[in-house]
């Protein structure tokens, strides 16, 4: 049996709570205000997606490789394909 955490945290850090307060606390101050702005503008239908997207960003900010990964994604040089390209491939099949 493995002692590895179920959710992918391989150090002593606690996972970021998937709540508005948990995400806000994990974000850098410069990003926190943008998060609150988007949450405040979200409708009933979109608020869950806003929270998920920012939770993923907060996880990325905590990753020591996060800046490199973010830069590669923005530059289009990250391994893999974008979600849009993947969906186009699925539709073409």
Secondary structure as UniProt FT lines:
FT   TURN            6..7
FT   HELIX           20..26
FT   HELIX           29..41
FT   TURN            44..46
FT   HELIX           47..62
FT   TURN            64..65
FT   HELIX           66..75
FT   HELIX           83..92
//
